[in-house]
Each structure stands twice: as C-alpha cells, then as structure tokens.
C-alpha cells in the first residue's frame, strides 16, 4: 500500500508547489501550535493511516463493502463534532443518520438476499 501511494503523494505535492508558485503564494510555516497540530493530524491520520488502512482492508473486504466507508464519513464527522466540539445535532441530522444506516443496511442485505435465493 505505501509503495502504491507514495508516488501519487509526491506527484500531488509537486503539483501543489507549482500551483502555489504560479499563483504567487508565499511559503510560510505556521507558528501557531494548533495549526501545526492540525496539519500533522491531516498528514498522518488523514492521509497516511487512512490510505494504509484502505489498501489493507481491500485485501480482505469486498470492494462493494469497502465503498460504503465514504457514506459513513459525514456521520462520523457529525459524531466527532458532537463529542469534541460540543456541537448539537438537529432532528434533521438524526434523520440523515438514520437514512445513511438504512441505505447501507438495505444495500448489504438486498445483495445478500439476491444471492441466497
């Protein structure tokens, strides 16, 4: 997984450097500790660990099951916002969460039923 992902990350980094030079962006390193922590989190957890976990799971899970991860991302973000940022979900948020769970359940069970019959 790392060998597959490293060239893509390098190409992406090079593209972003060229784009920042073309648009006149300056290269400054943030001095704020919270900003550095956010960047480190996005680099490590948001990229490295996520891609390694995805490619590792791809070896054991079906691609259909693995594709549902992207559906759960908003629900996980809402849950983390509730837990750590004291955000309060609305009734519409709860309806959205139920729809996500119902959709995934329907997709997984209907596929299973189709092959069992």
N, C-alpha and C positions, 0 to 999 in steps of 0.2 A: 504493500500500500504506500509506503513512504517513497519508494522508488518511482511509483507511478505519479505521485502527487508533487514531488519536488520540482520537476521541470515546469509543470504548469504554474506553480507558485513563482518560480523565477521569471518566467515569461510575463506573468501578471505584474510583478514588481518592476520589471524593466519597462513595461508599457506605461505604468503609472508614473515612473520617473520621467519618461519622455513627455507624457501629457502635462505634468507639472511644469517642466521647463518651457514647453510651448505656450502655456497659459500664463507664465510669469509668476508662478507660485514660488514662495521662498522656502528654503529648507531650514526650519527651526525645530528644535527639540523642546517639547513642552517641559516646563519646570515644575508644574503642579503635580504633586504626588498622586492625586486621584486620577488625573488624566493619564499618567504613566501606568497606573494600575489597570485602568480601563483598556488601554492599548495592549498591555501584556495579557490581560484576560482574553481579549478578542483574538490575539495572535495564537495563544496556546490553546485555550478551551474552544474558541470559536472556529479555529482552522485546523490546527494540528490534531488535537484529540478527536474532533468531530470527523475529520476525514479518515483517520486511522480506525475509528470505531465503525464508520460506514463501510469501509472496504473489508474489515474483519467480519462484520455481520453479513456482508454479501456472500461470503463463503458458506454460511450455514442457513441463512434465511432465503426464502424465495424473493424474487425481485418485486413481486406484487405486494407481499407483506412489508418489505422494506420501503416501498414507495409511500406507505401510509405515514412514515415519520414526518414528512413535510406537512401533513394535515394536522398533526399534533403540535407543531411548533407554536401557533398562536395560542393554543390552550395552555401550553407550558409557560409562555411569556405572561399570560394573564395570571396564572397561579404564582409565578415568581414575583410579579408586581404586587400581588395581594400579600404575600409572605414577607417581602423585604422592603417594599416601598410604601406600605400601608395604603395601597390603592383599594378602593371599594368597588366590587363588581356590581353591575346593574342587573335588573331582571333580564334585559336583552342579552347580556353577557352569558347568563346562565342558559338561556335558550340556545345561544350559539354553541356553548359547550355540549349541551345535550344533542344538538344536531350533528356535531363532529363525532361524538361517540356512537350515535345511531347510524350514521353513514358508514363508519368503519365496520361496525358490527354487521350491518346489512351486507356490505361488500365481502366480508370474510365468510359469513355464514351462507350467503347465497351461492358463493363459489363452491363451498364445501358440499352443500346440498346438491348442486348440479352434478358433481362427480360421484356422489354416493347413490343416486337414484338409478 
